[in-house]
Amino acid sequence: MPESTLLESGIALITLTLLEIVLGIDNILVLSIMTNRLPKHRQAAGRFIGLLGAMGMRVLLLVFMKAILGLTRPLFAVAGQEVSGRDLILIAGGLFLLAKAVYEIHQHVEGRGEERRPPTGSAVFIWVIVQIMLLDLVFSLDSVITAVGMARELWVMITAIVVAILMMMLFAGPIGRFIQRHPTLAVLALSFLVLIGVTLIVEGCGGHVDKAYLYFAMGFSLVVELLNLRVLRRYVKRRPPTAPAEA
């Protein structure tokens, strides 16, 4: 392989890997929220199987690249707007994510999520994995299309995706446990999922949402919430103990 071609492949690999890691933020949020509904002793297995499935799905999509690119071809038109297979998948995934996030927010706000214990049956575990895999398919489409647009060699695309998934495996556990320990962060993460679901629907309907604005809003909200938690922790430590009520 010529030196110039090797250098280009190396630059493409590094750039694509970083981009795949950034694009995987929403995937980690979905994974954390869904696996937190499982019993604690099964959450790590749920995260591992979910991310392993995401890796396998993205590699398969890259292998069948022509079929993926074919999903961008118009199937029919509605009110003058062309609709492709990719659009239908994005809209369906966005609606599902929107419904799931709103349902989970309702459970947290009403307090029902704390009253009941997580279901422990194998059927529930399988259902959570199925949901993760279905949403992985939605997130994988944009990930793979981005990889195809940025790199020419198949090995570069596959390597970037594998490295990104391994990084997600490394951080998914701590992020999931951190969200689980702080209920307000769980609601914030679910609000992010609502935002991501709406974004998928908008893109499926032919619109465009700059992900930079989306990630900036998520990052800014997270920083504000972390500051609130720090201030609240200091307030609780400094607050004098409550005097006993007089008889």
C-alpha positions as CSV (number, residue, x, y, z in Angstrom):
1,M,0.0,0.0,0.0
2,P,1.5,3.4,-1.0
3,E,2.5,5.7,1.9
4,S,0.1,8.4,0.9
5,T,-2.8,6.0,0.8
6,L,-1.8,4.5,4.2
7,L,-1.7,8.0,5.7
8,E,-5.1,8.9,4.3
9,S,-6.6,5.7,5.7
10,G,-5.0,6.4,9.1
11,I,-6.5,9.9,9.2
12,A,-9.9,8.6,8.0
13,L,-9.8,5.9,10.7
14,I,-9.0,8.3,13.5
15,T,-11.6,10.9,12.3
16,L,-14.3,8.3,11.8
17,T,-13.7,6.6,15.1
18,L,-14.1,9.9,17.0
19,L,-17.2,10.7,15.0
20,E,-18.7,7.2,15.8
21,I,-18.0,7.7,19.5
22,V,-19.8,11.1,19.4
23,L,-22.7,9.6,17.5
24,G,-22.9,6.8,20.0
25,I,-23.9,9.1,22.9
26,D,-27.6,8.7,22.2
27,N,-27.1,5.0,21.9
28,I,-25.5,4.9,25.4
29,L,-28.4,6.9,26.8
30,V,-31.0,4.5,25.3
31,L,-29.0,1.5,26.5
32,S,-28.6,2.9,30.1
33,I,-32.3,3.7,30.5
34,M,-33.5,0.4,29.2
35,T,-31.1,-1.8,31.1
36,N,-31.7,0.1,34.3
37,R,-35.2,-1.5,34.3
38,L,-33.5,-4.9,34.7
39,P,-32.4,-6.4,38.0
40,K,-29.0,-5.3,39.0
41,H,-27.3,-8.7,38.5
42,R,-28.6,-8.7,34.8
43,Q,-27.8,-5.1,33.8
44,A,-24.2,-5.7,32.9
45,A,-25.2,-8.7,30.7
46,G,-28.0,-6.5,29.1
47,R,-25.5,-3.8,28.3
48,F,-22.9,-6.2,26.9
49,I,-25.4,-8.1,24.7
50,G,-27.0,-4.9,23.5
51,L,-23.7,-3.3,22.5
52,L,-22.4,-6.6,21.0
53,G,-25.6,-6.8,18.9
54,A,-25.1,-3.2,17.8
55,M,-21.5,-4.0,16.7
56,G,-22.6,-7.1,14.8
57,M,-25.5,-5.2,13.2
58,R,-23.3,-2.3,12.0
59,V,-20.7,-4.7,10.6
60,L,-23.3,-6.6,8.7
61,L,-24.8,-3.4,7.4
62,L,-21.3,-2.4,6.1
63,V,-20.9,-5.8,4.4
64,F,-24.2,-5.3,2.7
65,M,-23.4,-1.7,1.9
66,K,-25.3,-1.6,-1.5
67,A,-28.5,-2.6,0.2
68,I,-28.1,0.1,2.8
69,L,-27.4,2.8,0.2
70,G,-30.5,1.5,-1.6
71,L,-32.6,2.4,1.4
72,T,-32.1,6.1,0.5
73,R,-33.9,5.7,-2.8
74,P,-37.4,7.0,-2.9
75,L,-40.2,4.5,-2.5
76,F,-43.2,6.8,-2.8
77,A,-44.2,10.4,-2.4
78,V,-46.5,12.1,0.1
79,A,-47.6,15.7,-0.6
80,G,-44.7,16.1,-2.9
81,Q,-42.2,14.8,-0.3
82,E,-40.3,11.6,-1.4
83,V,-40.2,8.9,1.2
84,S,-37.4,6.2,1.3
85,G,-36.9,3.1,3.3
86,R,-34.5,4.9,5.5
87,D,-37.1,7.6,6.2
88,L,-39.6,5.0,7.3
89,I,-37.2,3.3,9.6
90,L,-36.2,6.7,11.2
91,I,-39.8,7.7,11.7
92,A,-40.7,4.3,13.2
93,G,-37.7,4.4,15.5
94,G,-38.3,8.0,16.5
95,L,-42.0,7.3,17.4
96,F,-41.0,4.2,19.4
97,L,-38.2,6.2,21.2
98,L,-40.6,9.1,21.9
99,A,-43.3,6.8,23.3
100,K,-40.8,4.9,25.4
101,A,-39.2,8.0,26.9
102,V,-42.5,9.7,27.7
103,Y,-43.7,6.5,29.4
104,E,-40.5,6.3,31.5
105,I,-40.8,10.0,32.4
106,H,-44.4,9.4,33.5
107,Q,-43.2,6.4,35.7
108,H,-40.5,8.6,37.3
109,V,-42.7,11.6,37.9
110,E,-45.6,9.6,39.4
111,G,-43.1,7.6,41.5
112,R,-44.3,4.2,40.4
113,G,-40.8,3.3,39.2
114,E,-39.6,3.3,42.8
115,E,-42.5,1.5,44.3
116,R,-42.2,-1.7,42.2
117,R,-39.3,-4.0,41.9
118,P,-37.7,-4.7,38.5
119,P,-39.3,-7.8,36.8
120,T,-36.9,-10.7,36.9
121,G,-38.3,-13.1,34.3
122,S,-36.3,-14.2,31.3
123,A,-39.0,-13.0,29.0
124,V,-38.6,-9.5,30.3
125,F,-34.8,-9.7,29.8
126,I,-35.3,-10.9,26.2
127,W,-37.9,-8.1,25.5
128,V,-35.4,-5.5,26.7
129,I,-32.7,-6.9,24.5
130,V,-35.1,-6.9,21.5
131,Q,-36.0,-3.2,22.1
132,I,-32.3,-2.4,22.3
133,M,-31.6,-4.2,19.1
134,L,-34.5,-2.5,17.2
135,L,-33.3,0.9,18.3
136,D,-29.7,-0.1,17.5
137,L,-30.9,-0.7,13.9
138,V,-32.2,2.9,13.8
139,F,-29.0,4.4,15.2
140,S,-26.8,2.1,13.0
141,L,-28.3,3.4,9.8
142,D,-26.9,6.9,10.2
143,S,-23.7,5.6,11.7
144,V,-23.1,3.3,8.7
145,I,-24.1,5.9,6.1
146,T,-21.7,8.3,7.8
147,A,-18.9,5.7,7.6
148,V,-19.5,5.1,4.0
149,G,-19.4,8.8,3.2
150,M,-16.1,9.3,5.1
151,A,-14.0,6.3,4.2
152,R,-13.3,4.2,1.2
153,E,-11.8,1.0,2.6
154,L,-14.1,-1.5,4.3
155,W,-11.5,-2.3,7.0
156,V,-11.3,1.3,8.0
157,M,-15.1,1.5,8.5
158,I,-15.3,-1.8,10.4
159,T,-12.3,-0.9,12.6
160,A,-13.8,2.5,13.5
161,I,-17.1,1.0,14.4
162,V,-15.6,-1.8,16.5
163,V,-13.3,0.7,18.4
164,A,-16.3,3.0,19.0
165,I,-18.5,0.1,20.4
166,L,-15.6,-1.0,22.6
167,M,-15.4,2.5,24.0
168,M,-19.2,2.5,24.6
169,M,-18.9,-0.8,26.4
170,L,-16.3,0.8,28.7
171,F,-18.4,3.8,29.6
172,A,-22.0,2.4,29.4
173,G,-21.7,0.8,32.8
174,P,-20.5,3.8,34.8
175,I,-23.0,6.1,33.0
176,G,-25.9,3.7,33.6
177,R,-25.0,3.4,37.4
178,F,-24.5,7.2,37.7
179,I,-28.0,7.8,36.1
180,Q,-29.5,5.2,38.4
181,R,-28.1,6.8,41.5
182,H,-29.5,10.2,40.6
183,P,-33.2,10.3,39.8
184,T,-33.1,13.8,38.4
185,L,-30.4,12.8,36.0
186,A,-32.5,9.9,34.9
187,V,-35.4,12.3,34.0
188,L,-32.9,14.5,32.2
189,A,-31.6,11.6,30.2
190,L,-35.1,10.6,29.3
191,S,-35.8,14.2,28.2
192,F,-32.7,13.8,25.9
193,L,-34.3,10.7,24.5
194,V,-37.5,12.7,23.7
195,L,-35.3,15.2,21.9
196,I,-33.5,12.4,19.9
197,G,-36.9,10.8,19.1
198,V,-38.2,14.1,17.7
199,T,-35.0,14.6,15.7
200,L,-35.3,11.1,14.1
201,I,-38.9,11.9,13.1
202,V,-38.0,15.3,11.7
203,E,-35.1,13.7,9.7
204,G,-37.4,10.9,8.5
205,C,-39.9,13.5,7.3
206,G,-37.2,15.2,5.1
207,G,-36.0,17.8,7.6
208,H,-32.5,18.3,8.9
209,V,-31.3,18.9,12.4
210,D,-27.7,19.8,13.0
211,K,-26.4,17.3,15.6
212,A,-24.0,19.9,16.9
213,Y,-26.9,22.0,18.3
214,L,-28.4,18.8,19.8
215,Y,-25.3,17.7,21.6
216,F,-24.6,21.3,22.8
217,A,-28.0,21.4,24.4
218,M,-27.5,18.0,26.0
219,G,-24.1,18.9,27.3
220,F,-25.2,22.3,28.6
221,S,-28.2,20.8,30.4
222,L,-26.0,18.1,31.9
223,V,-23.5,20.6,33.2
224,V,-26.3,22.7,34.8
225,E,-27.8,19.6,36.4
226,L,-24.4,18.5,37.8
227,L,-23.9,21.9,39.3
228,N,-27.4,21.7,40.9
229,L,-26.5,18.3,42.4
230,R,-23.3,19.8,43.8
231,V,-25.1,22.8,45.3
232,L,-27.8,20.6,46.8
233,R,-25.2,18.3,48.4
234,R,-23.5,21.2,50.0
235,Y,-26.8,22.7,51.2
236,V,-27.8,19.4,52.8
237,K,-24.4,19.1,54.6
238,R,-24.5,22.7,56.0
239,R,-28.2,22.6,57.0
240,P,-28.5,22.3,60.8
241,P,-30.4,19.3,62.2
242,T,-34.2,19.8,62.6
243,A,-35.2,20.4,66.2
244,P,-37.7,17.9,67.6
245,A,-41.3,19.0,67.6
246,E,-42.7,20.0,71.0
247,A,-45.4,17.9,72.5
